[in-house]
Structures are given as C-alpha cells and as structure tokens.
Amino acid sequence: MSVSDEQKPRRRQARGERRVAQLLEAAAGVFCKVGYTAASTNAIAREAGVSPGTLYQFFPNKEAIAIELGTMLHHRMQEAHGELFTAENAALPLDRMLDVIVDPLVEFNCQNPVFLALVQDSDVPGALTKEHDALHTSLIQQVNTLLGLRAPALSPAERTRIADMVFGIFKAGLTLVLAREGAERDACIAELKSALYGYLAPRLGTEAMAVAQV
C-alpha cells in the first residue's frame, strides 16, 4: 500500500471528526435558541450549513445529537471537578475559596450555555437525564467532602444539608447569570458569591485554615 493510500482513510476520518464537531456546535446553537423540544434536524443542518442528508450520515436523529453533545459536555465538566474541590482550596480564606471554585464553574456554563438548556428541558433523552443526575450527585458529594475538610466538627447530616443548600443557591444564581451579559453578568456573579459567602461564613469561618490532606 502506498503512503498516499494509507493517508486517505486518515484524512477521511479527520474530515468526519470536523463534520461531527460542526454539527454539534450547530446543535448547541439551535438548542439554546429554541430548546430541545422545538429543535429539528433540519434546523440543525441549516445552522451547520449542510444538507439534512449530510447530517444523517453522522446522526440518525436529534436525540442522538443531544446525547453526543450532552455526554461530551458532562465529561468536560467532570474533568474540571477534581481541580476544584481540593484540600488546598478548602484551606483558603472563604472569599478566595469561592473565587477559585465558583469562577470556573460559572465560566464553563457561560461558554457552554447549552449544558443548562438541555438539562432543564423535560423532553431530553433519558440517557442524558441519567448522566446529569450522576453529575449532580457527584458535585454534591464533592461539596460535602470539602465541607468536611474545612469544618470537621460538622455532623454528616449538617454537611449534607449545607451541601444541598449551597448547590441550590448556586443553581439559582447561575440561571440569573446566564440571562445577562457584560457588566450586568459580572454584577450577578458577584452577587452569587456574596450570597454563598453570607450563607457559609457562620458555618465555615472566613479565614484561611489548616485542613488535612486527602
């Protein structure tokens, strides 16, 4: 087999990967604009600048597109978690701790607004809902662990209750953040951190603390 023959399948594969990425980006735009329920494969194809036939070469329906897109975003989010809920971050002053944890989570959602748009739609595929539920559980557990590192005197029941409340405050604030842009978005992020700080300060303290490494 010649070198050029070996390279042809690789080029075809690379073109296919670029096309999939193009379709997923277009789907993200359509899902954000009209929601999953109202979206169609024809609309996604138009957004991507391709024919419906080209789309169907890669995805059989919009459900498959949503699952592929959601799975990709969930994996990206999971990769970031391990860098946020660490013993080092738990030991920081409370305001700094909130900065290093909240900012990346908000940035991810601002860069990928379709993530929240999909999980909030009641008609999304069940596979996507299961992935989101698993991610939600993982986040709660990591917040719970961080609380235990910073405030070991808290009982398991207290940690669970506080973790649930923190996550609820964050989700409510995130919805407001994503609905705004520019300086108004920055102001909402500051308000979100302020709400979390006010809730957590009496429970975790505000100064830097020594915590056990895990």
Beta strands, then each sheet from edge to edge (+ up, - down):
end
